[in-house]
Amino acid sequence: MRHFITILLVLISAAHSLYAQDISRQEEKKRQIEEEIALIDKQLDANRDKREQSLNTLLLTRRKMEARQKLIDRLDDDIASYNRSIADAGARIKHLNARLDTLRKYHEDMILSAYKTRDNKVWFMYILASKDLNQGLRRWTYLKNISESIRLQASQIQDTERELQEEKLRLENLKAGSVATRTERQKEKNTLAAEEKKMNSMVVQLTKNEKSLKKELQQKQKEVERLNKEIERILAEAVRQQNSGEGPKVDYALSAKFGENKGRLPWPVQNGVVIQKFGQTYHPVFKNLKMPYNNGINISSPAGSNATAVFDGVVKQV
């Protein structure tokens, strides 16, 4: 079963020992309450027939559905691209067919003209009938090159026919790719529907929780929020004393370095999924139930995974 890894990094270099002790005590109380919350969750799980229908599974299922929807959106983009390419290929084939018809008609006319003038005497009389020397020269050049023109025209026809066949093959491949993509999309849609049905089933089971457990969970969550605020108060007091010169000096270089790496911090586990983001969130089933304000992020990873530090500092909670 996957487990949660919540990492809270608090960067206060050379903090006064008194504040460190206060924070440690508050963190210990918070840890104890969170253990109680975990125990309540286990009790809630005990009221469900299936172990996999846990809050963690629900969150993971939702994240998986979000990822699958992104995949479906990507497939939709691919299908749209296929449709555009198929339309372009169809227009190209239409153009090549029209060009091929024109070339064939012109080629037939040239062959017919050559056939009519195949007799050398006719060619000779055609040249002698010229009005002047220039016209005779042009007629002689035309008759001389007519066979070459026919050959070149035939070559153009062959090239166009080959290009047309290649375009038709490309069109068939595009259609096959489009069909395969549509099939894959439908498969993903079916899987998404099955996952949504499973998630709805889990939600139904979760909504059957006993009111007393839900009430107790709310109370514990309020206590966690109170402790979070107390920790923030202690940290704010430390900053105030630092600014007023009453406390020890802060390592501003380290703080600046942390700020510069915002958005570029490494992943703390090799494999994991963020199932709860930073800040205020709500219970995934009980929509009006606020979860404790999250000072970090919740990552679900396989049991036994190693968590590594993402920056210089102190790991306050795991």
N, C-alpha and C positions, 0 to 999 in steps of 0.2 A: 504494500500500500504506500502511496506517495505521502510525503510529509511536507510540512510547511517550513520554509527557512526565511525568517524575517530578520533582516540585517539593518541595524540602526547605527550609523557612524556619527559620532559626536566629536568634532575637532576643536578642542580647547587645549592648546599647548601650555604646559606648566601651570595648570589650574590649581587653585588653592586646595589643600587637602581637605579642608572642612566641606567645601562644595562637592568634592569628589565623594566624600563619605555620605553626604546627604543624597546625592544622586544615586549612589549604590544602594542605599536603603530604599529609596523610592522605586528603583528598578527591581529590587528584590520583592517588594510588595506587589508591583505590577506583574512580575513573573508568577507569583503565587496565585494571583487572581486569574491570570491567563491559563494557568494549569487547571483552575477550577472551571473556567469556561470550556477547556478541552474535555474535562470530565463530564460537563453537562452535555457537550456535543456527543460524547460516547453514549450517554444515557438516551439522548435523542435517537442516536443510531440504533440503540437496542430496541426502540419502539418500532423500528422499521424491519420489515421481513428480510430485506436483502442488504448485505454489508456494503455493496458498491453504491447504494443509494445514499451516499453521504454528501455533506456540503462540499467537500473537496472535489468529489466526482462531479457534482453539479457544476461547480466553477470550471473544472477542466473541460466538461462537455460543452459548456458555453464558449470557451475559448476555441475549442476544436471546431465548433459550428461557425464561429467568426472566421477562422482560417479557411474552412471549407467554402464559405460564401465568397471570400476573396478569390479562391481558386475558380469558382463558378464565374465570377466577374471577369477573370482573366480569360476563361474559355469563351465567354461572350465576346470579348475583344478579338479573340482569334477567329471566331465565326464571322464577325463583321469584316475582318481583314480578308478572309476567304471569299466572302461575298463580293467584295470590291475587286479582288483579283480575278474571280470568275467572270464578273461583268467586263473587266478589261480584256480578258482573253477572248470572250465572246465577240466583243467589238473588233478585236484584232483579226479574228478568224473571218468575220464578215468583210473586213477590208481586204484581206488576202484573197478571198474568193472573188471579189469584184475585180481586183487587179489581175487575177489569173484568167478570168473571162476575157478581159481586155487584151491581154497578151496573146491568148489563144486565137482570138478573132484577128488580131493584127498579123499573127504568124500565118494563119490560113490565107489571108489576103496576099501575103508575100509569096507564099508557095504557089498560089493560083496565078499570080503575076509572072512568076518565074516559069511556070509550066507553059503559059501562053507564048512566052518569048524564048522557048527552049531551042528553037531552030536558029542556027548561026546566021542563016540568010536573013531571017527576020531581024536579028540583032544588027546585022550590017546595014539593012535598009533603014532601020530606026535611026542609026547614027547619021547616014547620008541624008536623011530627011531634015536634018537640023537646019535652022535658019542661018546660023553662022558658026564660026569655029568654036566659040566659047560654049554654045549650046551643045555642039557635037562632043566637045571634051567632057562636059558634065554628063551627057548620056552614056558616053563610053565608061566613065568612072562609075556611074550607077550600075551598069550592067556587069562591070568587073567585080564590084563589091556586093552584088546582090546575094551571092551564095554565102559570103561571110556574114552578112546581115541576118540571113535565115539561121545560120548556126548560132550566132549570138542570141537571137530571139529564142531559140530552142533552149539555150542554156539558162536564160532568164526564167523561162517557164519551169524548168526543172528545179531551179533554186527556189522559186516561189512555192512549188508543190511540196518541196522538202520542208520549207519554213512553215507551210500550212499544216503538215502532218505533225511537226514538232509542237506547234501551238495547240493542236487538237489533243496531243498526248498530255501536254501541260494542263490543259483544261480538265481532262479526265483525272489527273492526279490531284488537282485542286478540289474537284468534286468529291473524290475519295477521302481526302484529308478533311473536308468539311463534314462529311458524314461521320467519320471517326470522331471528330471533335464534338459533334452534336451527341453522339452516343455516349462519349465520356461525360459530357455535361449532364445528360439525363441520369447517368449512373450516380454522379455526385449529388444531383438534386434528390434522387431517391434515398441515398445515404443520409443526406441532410434531413430529409423528412423523417427517416427512422430515428435519427439522433434527437430531433425535436420531439418526437413522440415519446422517446425514452426520458428526455428531460422533463417533459410535462408530467410523466408518470412519477418522476422523483419529486417534482414540486407538489403533486397531490399528496404523496406520502409525507413530505415535510410539513405540509399544512395541517396534518393530523397530530402534531405535537401537543403535548399536554400544556395547558395554560400556565401551570405553575412553573414548569421548566422554562418556558418562554419569558415569564416574568423575572425569574431568577437570572436568566441570561441578560436581560435588560439591565438589571441592577449591577451585575458584574461589569458590564460594558461601561456603564456610567462611572464606576469606580476606576476603570482603566483610563477613561478620559480625564478624570480628576487628577490621577497620577501623572498623566502626560502634561497637564497644565502646570502641575507642581514642578516637574522637571524643567519645563520651559521657564518658570519663574526663577528657579535656582540658577539656570544658565544666564538669564537676563540680569540677575543680580551680580553674577560674576563679571559680565560685560560692563555693567555700570561701574563697579569698583575699579575695573581696569581703566575705563575712560577717566575716572576721577583720580587715578593715581594711587588708589588704595590697594589694588591687587597686583599680582605678578604680571610681567610683560607678556603679551601674546606674540606668538611666532607669526608675524604678518606674512612673511615669505611663504610659509607653509599654507596659510589660508588663501593667499593669492594664487598659489599653484593649484589648489583644489578648485578655485573658481574658474581658472583657465581650462580645466579638464571637464567642465560641465558638459554632459552629453557624450563624453568620450571615455567614460570609466569602463573598465573591463567587466565581463560577466562573472559573477561570483561562483557559479557552478558550471560544470561542463555541459550538462543537459538540464533544462528546467523551463518552466512556463510561469509567467507572471499572472497570478490569479487575483491579486488585489493591488491596486495602484496606490500611489502616495496620496495622502490627504483624506478628506471625509468621504466615506462610502456608505452604502446602505446594504442591508441584508438582501441576498439574491432572491429570497422567497417572500419574507416579510418586508414589503417595500417601504413601510413607514418606520422600520426599525433601523436606527443609525448604528453602524459599526463603530468601534473605537477609532478615533482619529489616528491614521497611520503615519508615523514619522518616517517610515521607509517604504519598502515594497514587499509583498508576499510572493515567494517563489516556490512552486511545487516541483520537486525533483525526485528521482528514484531513491528509495531507502538506501542509506549507506553512502550517499554522495558526499564528496568533500567540498567544503565551502572555503574559498580563498578570499583574502583581503583585496579590496578594490582600490585602496588608497592608504597612505600613512595615517594612522589614527588609532582609536581604541574601539574594538568591537564591544558594544554595550549590551547587546541582546542577540541570542541565537535560539 
